[in-house]
């Protein structure tokens, strides 16, 4: 398929997955509105329909909870093809039935992008409308996912990280007692090869965490103190740090300077806290189980997001580059979601090895901003090659380029349009 054909196919996927203002990740496997999926999708729409890009994010924030949290799933309709649906979550925090926790907060970064792409009065007005909602969400993260002010952001559930079955969660997940789980039938494995999905024992514990949080009414303070799973995540921490920097820039651009001191405080806290996630033996940022104080022992794709967060000093960037080159010599396509030298690496099982286009986009952006154009371009070229070979899949094998997970995937199409397509590279040159 030619580049122009791929560009058009990507646009067709976004249009085809449009449900009237919000976009599903892919039909069948994911029939609802997902949080960070929608925000990346907006970046893709911005390449050909700016109004639709803003609408995507505006509809996401329609589901914001009263306490500021933006859920990871909005159940805008009851679709029996997906499990667990709204009845399992048992939430009542916002105007739309939803899951009970959040997802990586990329919205501020993409809203800043949209405003820079179109600085019209209309775009400025829409950014101003979103600003207080994003501010409320970031405030929720800082209060309830870093309740002790450590400067690291925890997740209460592997799903909240966006990287569901990452090996970094294994030990903390094993400590979760399986209880209060009704008999259930998974739907994901009827859409996708089970060898590409989390194991049943993982799902039992996923649902046990949901049950524990449901017992305390999803009260964010009680959840932070009692949830059986509470792990500081470099992915969320770095994405939020980057988002806070972008929110600060938006505050300045939009004339909302009264909020800048608060946001600057968040940036400072997260910059300082990142050192807690540094594993000196690995020379990489990893996850930290806040219940046990134990650091994990593997390099994940999130370890490469430090430059994206603005952490690219002489103690960090060379280590990131060394791991990049080591892993790049082990696999054909970068960046695997987990270190291929680690015994838990699986090249086709969801977040235990496959390549994800939107993570590559963020890593590449950080490296480019740190002055490492060559490694940034390697990521773009690898992502483009995977899509050209396997189409717009959910994720890909870093070893064989096999397309895996769901097909006709919205955020893969969006990332192609916004970054990976060769025409974008030519325009940026």
Secondary structure, 3 states (H helix, E strand, C coil): CCHHHHHHHHHHHHHHCECCCCECCECCCECCEEHHHHHHHHHHHCCCCHHHHHHHHHHHHCCCECCCCCCCEECCCCCCCCCCCHHHHCCCCECCCECCCCCCCCHHHHHHHHHHHCCCHHHHHHHHHHHHHHHHHHHHHHHHCCCCCCCCCEECCHHHHCCCCCHHHHHHHHCCCCCCCCCCCCCHHHHCCHHHCCCHHHHHHHHHHHHHHHHCCCCHHHHHHHCCCCEECHHHHHHHHHHHHHHHHHHHHCCCHHHHHHHHHHHHHHHHHHHHHEECCCCEECCEECCCCEECCCCEHHHHHCCCCCCCCCCCHHHHHHHHHHHHCCCCCCCECECCCCCCCCCCCCCCCCECHHHHHHHHHHHHHCCCHHHHHHHHHHHHHHHHHHCCCCEECCCCCCEECCCCCHHHHHHHHHHHCHHHHHHHC
